[in-house]
């Protein structure tokens, strides 16, 4: 199966998950053009400018634009939860850019608050990570998922500076002490813990999550995300807007996660 065949959204008729076009030929929720553009994405190294202190190495599947942005919004905001499978498969390609296949890899999803889970009928990142783990295992990785963190309520961070976002993220994260046993036993597998999220903007959340995990003696290899954005700052230091950003391309190894076809 390809990403095209994986775009399984059975609520029909529906607009294209990538571009929102209606009354066009759809195959499992996406028009042919959007599916082809998603299949053509190649993971790349990315980092905010400047990166916040503690920002881990980060690999993104694509820029937060076009069909990828549309599919993410459809999944997160419009309840098209069946998109978790193809998006999770794409996320696995970013993880593959960080984790050698000969080593076990543990995915740690950025946790959602209870309010976000209620609004989205579940933890959207846990769903994505679970599908990514399945795809990695199918490709030969020893992969698993762990939830050592929980997210407490926090104020809206839209107008905050990067440092303000980092502080808000740190204050909202708490280690689940009862969940630390597995990562502690996995300490010899250094370089295999990968934080996963949907979008990276300022890097504040990824840096905060990494810091909390390292406080619990869990060494993070890097972060894998679906989309990367670049923020523009207003004269007051807040976020004026977002635009796509990409940096160093990650070559997909022959033993990595292929675009299935």
C-alpha positions, 0 to 999 in steps of 0.5 A: 500500500502507498500513502495514497491508499493509506489515506483512509477516511471513510466519512464520505462524501468529504472534501480532500483532506489535503486541499479541502477541494470538494466534488473532485475524485477522491481516493480514500479521503485525498485527491490524487494531486495531494496524495502524490505531494504527500508521498513525495515528502522527504524528512529534513533536519530543522531547528527554530532560529534561534533554537531555545536552550535544550532544543534536541536535534529535530527531523521534520517530514515536511513544511507546515504548508500545502497538503500536509498542513491541510491533513493535519488540520483535518485530523486535529480540528475536524475529527478525521481520526482515520488520518492518524494511520497515514500521518503516523506512517509519515511520522515514522519516516522522520523517526527513521532519520534519527534512530539506527535500525539496529538499535531499539527505539522508544517513542515518547509523544508530547502529552496532551492536556485533559481538555485537549483530549476531550476536545479531540476525542482522545490523545491525538499524538498517542494515536499518531505514535502508535501507528508510527510504531507499527510502521517501524516494526513492520520495517524491522525496528524494535520499536515501542511507545512510552508515556512518562509525562503528563500535561497539566493545564496551561494558559494560551501561549499564542502571544508569548515570547519563545522564553515565555512559551518555554516557561509555560511548557515546563510548568505544565509538564510533570513526570509520572513517577510510576511510569519511569521504570521502563525508561530507566531499565532502557538506560543502556540503550542511549540514543534511542529515545525520540520525542514525537510531536505534530508541529514544531514552531519555536521549539519551546515544547520540545525543549521543555519535554527534553529537559523534563525527561533528562531530569528523570535520567532519560537521555533524548536522542532527538525529536521527530515531527510531522511539520515545521514552521518558521515564526516571524516576530512582531515588534513586541516580541510576540508571534506575528505569523508563521511561514514554512521552513526547512533546512538540511535534508535527511537522506532516507537510508536503504533500510529505512521506512520507504514510501510504500508503493 
